[in-house]
Amino acid sequence: MSLELVKSGAEPDKEEKVYHQEFSIRYDYPVHFTEHLFARDNPVFAQSISRREPAKRHRVVVFVDSNVAASWPALVHDIAAYAEVHAEILDLVGRPEVVAGGEQVKNDPALVTSLQRRLVELNIDRHAFVVGIGGGAFLDMIGFVAATTHRGIRHIRVPTTVLGQNDSGVGVKNGVNAFGMKNLLGVFAPPFAVLNDALFLRTLHPRDKIAGIAEAVKVALIRDGQFFDWLEANVEALREVQPGAMVHMIRRCAELHMSQIAHGGDPFESGSARPLDYGHWSAHKLEGLTAHELRHGEAVAIGLALDTRYSVQIGMLAAGGEERVYKLLKRLGFYLWHPAMETRDAQGHLTLLRGIEEFREHLGGELTITLLRDIGRGEEVHAMDNNEILHAMTWLRRKETGQ
């Protein structure tokens, strides 16, 4: 802390004083990749809980996504049995509670309030742990509940989807939707640990497995050309969701997201840029326009194809780059057009274009959109031309429908 005296012409002891306060906080959390997380001889969960205070018995409350519980009927029992075996470390506060999952939970403020009340009823304090097991939207909501109760309870994420394990689950964002806007209410609160169990992916619908690969394509396009080459070379194995290919894709994608958060210079997005959101200005709008008929990853795939073509049209990306991206996404199994893209408002304007301003409004400040300078290298721009977007949409529609 430093002190500055501001000359005001007053007596010395009445000079204005300005104290400049400055401090920094170090964040760290492990991201584990394992299998059979709650097998009694797997130490990962217990060690993650006790990593800072190994001699202490820790109070833990567990919330399980209802979709996961339906696919894994023994999960609640397995968690309770695990806690009994590791009772010297884990004090499980009641049996794990099954809570509604899916994107709709982010639109339910009553659910958020009820879970906050539940933590109070269970006397969960800031030295205890809230464990969320579920998909990305569920973890967004549980993370928000944990971060806003007692100003922050330790939170452990157990992502159970491809998208959760390779992208959102390893990040620092938590939030819910409000007033018709995606993720309007939320906090940046890094988790205490992230525990990825590959077995959870086995019961996912093939559509959800493929949808999660869109984020790998995205981060490869803006950060790692060699990873994009690998995705192209292994596209058939990924489309068939072969375990070996999926494991490599998820881990490399998670590594790239974690590197951006740690070394990109703005982990809490205090500026105007959202560098990991390539293709997302239209994707977020499309999710709403389709009432979430489109999975997040499916909307992102459309956004990637659209913005890559746009990058070529304005001369940033060499011609042919858009064809590589389009071909990869198609071979993975994505549909890259949706009728909602042609929705118009009462004045006849394309509603999708409103997504650009909404993208800016989420952070405020200057519009900052990531486009492509090369495969593997993103570059930020501060304006988009509506006519060029329309041309890119026409190109994409013709590719998909022939019209």
Secondary structure, 3 states (H helix, E strand, C coil): CEEEEECCCCCHHHCEEEEECCCCCCCCCCEEEECCCCCCCCCHHHHHHHCCCCCCCEEEEEEEEHHHHHHCCCHHHHHHHHHHHCCCCEEECCCCEEECCCHHHHHCHHHHHHHHHHHHHCCCCCCCEEEEEECHHHHHHHHHHHHHCCCCCEEEEEECCHHHHHCHHHCCEEEEEECCEEEEEEEECCCCEEEEEHHHHHHCCHHHHHHHHHHHHHHHHHHCHHHHHHHHHCHHHHHCCCHHHHHHHHHHHHHHHHHHHHHCCCCCCCCCCCCCCCCHHHHHHHHHHCCCCCCHHHHHHHHHHHHHHHHHHCCCCCCCHHHHHHHHHHHHCCCCCCHHHHCECCCCCEHHHHHHHHHHHHHCCCCCEEEEEECCEEEEECCCCHHHHHHHHHHHHHHHHCC
